[in-house]
Amino acid sequence: MNTRRTIASLAGILLGGLCFAPVFGVGHLWFPVGLVCLVAAIVAEVCRRRPALLSWRPLLVLVAGVLAIVESVLQATTLVGLPTLSSMRALGDGLTAWRLTLESTWPARPEPELLIFVPLLALIACVLTIELLDRAPPLVALLPAVGVVGVSQLYVAAEGLTAVLIAIGFGLLVIAVLIPDHFEYRRLTPWATTAAVTLVAIICGLVVSTIDPHGRTPYSLQRVQSATAPTTRQTSPLDELAGRLSRDARDKVVFKYQTSEPVDRWRLVAFDNFDGVNWTSDHPLLRMGTQLAHGPEVRVDTKTQSATIRPDDALDGPWLPGQLLPETVGNAVDPQVEPIGSTLVVPERPDYYKLTWAEPTIDAAYLGSAGVDSNAPGGLGDMGPIPPEIADLNPLGGKRATMSTAIALEKWFRKNYRLPSDSSAAPTGYSWPQLKTFLGKEQNIGSSEQFAAAYVALARQNSIPARLVVGFRAPEKPDAAGWYTVTNQDAYAWPEVAVAGIGWWPLDPAAGAKTGSTNPAGSAASITDQARAGVPEIDKIKDPESQPPTGDEAGDDDSSGLHIPLIPVFGVSAALLLLWLGGVPLLKQFRAQRRRRRGGSAAVVGAWAEARDRIRAHGIPVTAGMTVRDLADAARDLPDTGPGLANVARAVDQALWSGGPATPDTVGQAWTGVHAVRRALRSRPWLDRLQAALELRTLLPGSRQR
């Protein structure tokens, strides 16, 4: 083990730790992970200089690393900078921090109970790396660092430029580890060529491996983890709608809010599973991180809005009123979110909380011309056996699934069905029997949940991805203090449609129970009102000549970025790598055979050139005017090459200086010496032999001597 290889191997662990940046942010990772790697390097160097400590080295690295973690992550648990029992307990809890992190949105809150598992993982890798450096080939010592990177990729797979930078970093570290101990830096040319070809191949391979022609999100362990949901109540908000709208409860205050800009609705829960009886959702709940970024399905510009919400007595459950694209939830203890449905949940209701969210900035023309996103999770979920009475309904007449036909279906509901004048007298139920009754004849009266459930059923029959949402309509005006008051009579259900490039978008097939109500300018409802005015009757809608882009295709149309033909680049790079690995040894073999086939003195000179090039490939400098004996003296560090070079020297003397022609015996003697040199070189370490076999310099014209 030497210092250079130790530093390079530990730098790989640091790089692997920084690959968790999408989870915690680089600013919260570099110090604890870097400190662990630094103290491990210091302990390794001290033990190298004091051999008596080598048997204690693993324990010393472990203890020093634990102290580094305590001082950098668990400083709040120390007493005058010294670890306490609380510090040890926190370290033990850190063994399960990996799971808690998976239960959080990213970037996660940089809390010690979450962050600690990354430096602990780095510490384990440091102990293994330092021991492997003394007990295995150099490349094996990089495996713990590769393991750290692998774990990070199970959290968030690197893509694009990030993946390229990781590949470059590890490529350079591999070179640093493989450079021989007595490497002459004058011989950088072949190493530079090796590095260039290898790095290009690694980079292209890594980038191409992230390309998925079907646009699927890379695998993440977060998909199979879910935070423990609060169990303070079991009743679905959908089942509570009728009770909220009853005469006894309709005037009770649910919550009040102040907002930076007016909104048209507040959501509680989104449902996308329907078995014919119940609407449910099975997407995992995650702990809210520092900020929740919207998903890749949202490709339009957004603006941030904020509100302060004060829950009241009628909001008696774990759900918090929220918006479609929440970003942060402040002043709430351990808030949780279901990112796909934007459902907010808390174990204990706060007196107030602050919510920020992203609002897409689009206009009615963009919305009306958009396609639907058939890949939206749950948007086209199975609904079980559909009753024939509903399956036979064809309000869209077989039109293509676009946002225009989705709005046309909304208009069909508005035209043919209605809400009751008294919401407390609305029919209840949303299973297939109730929906058959509701849709059985025109001008039937239905509740908002029946409108929403029926819309989702017919939309999915026509390949329009949709889901059902329960929440509240927003009041039109605030009070004198600027607070909007939401009561039970504002409880409502509506459908949402997955729109390509925009994400989920709310519609209102029930048209609202409040006659003459207006939607806030710039809100989703206001934009939909404008788009609805531009959508003709269903029989007048013309299918577009080409299908509007789906979720995947819309992303492919983005021309703002740099498009690189990665497949051809990867193919060329892979071909260059294979040509180098196989072509260089073959060229050297062909060159030796050509030199051997020469006649007379030329064959002896060829033997001298072959021996010289073989020796030079192993790092022995060759200068102009050097004789065979000079080369033998320069190569004295290469074991057992002297006798072979002596044979070549005698043959050269006889062929060039005896005055007579070179006989076949002289030629045979020269090449016998070459074969002896080659056999001697085969006893060198495998890494030196590999480097010599792939060395390019001796194949280049004009580079025979230095």
Secondary structure, DSSP 4 states (H G I P E B T S, - for coil): --HHHHHHHHHHHHHHHHTTHHHH-HHHHHHHHHHHHHHHHHHHHHHHH-GGGGGGHHHHHHHHHHHHHHHHT-GGG-BTTB--HHHHHHHHHGGGHHHHHHTB-SSPP--HHHHTHHHHHHHHHHHHHHHHHHHS-GGGGGHHHHHHHHHHHHHS---HHHHHHHHHHHHHHHHHHHS-TT--GGGHHHHHHHHHHHHHHHHHHHHHHT--TT-PPPP-GGGG--PPPP-S----TTTTHHHHTSTTTTTSEEEEEEESS--SEEEEEEE-EE-SS-EE--PPPEE--S-PPPPTT--S-EEEEEEEEEE-TT--SSEE-B-SSEEEEES-SS-EEETTTTEEE-SS--S-EEEEEEEE---HHHHHH-BB-TTSTTTT----SPPHHHHT--TTTT---BHHHHHHHHHHHHHHEE--SSGGG-----SHHHHHHHHSSTTEE--HHHHHHHHHHHHHHTT--EEEEEEEEPPSS--TTS-EEEEGGGEEEEEEEEETTTEEEE--TT--SSTT--PPTTSHHHHHHHHHHT---GGGPPPPSSPPP-HHHHHHT--SS----HHHHHHHHHHHHHIIIIIHHHHHHHHHHHHHHS-THHHHHHHHHHHHHHHHHTT----TT--HHHHHHHTTTSTT-HHHHHHHHHHHHHHHHSSSPPPHHHHHHHHHHHHHHHHHHTTS-HHHHHHHHH--GGGSTT-S--
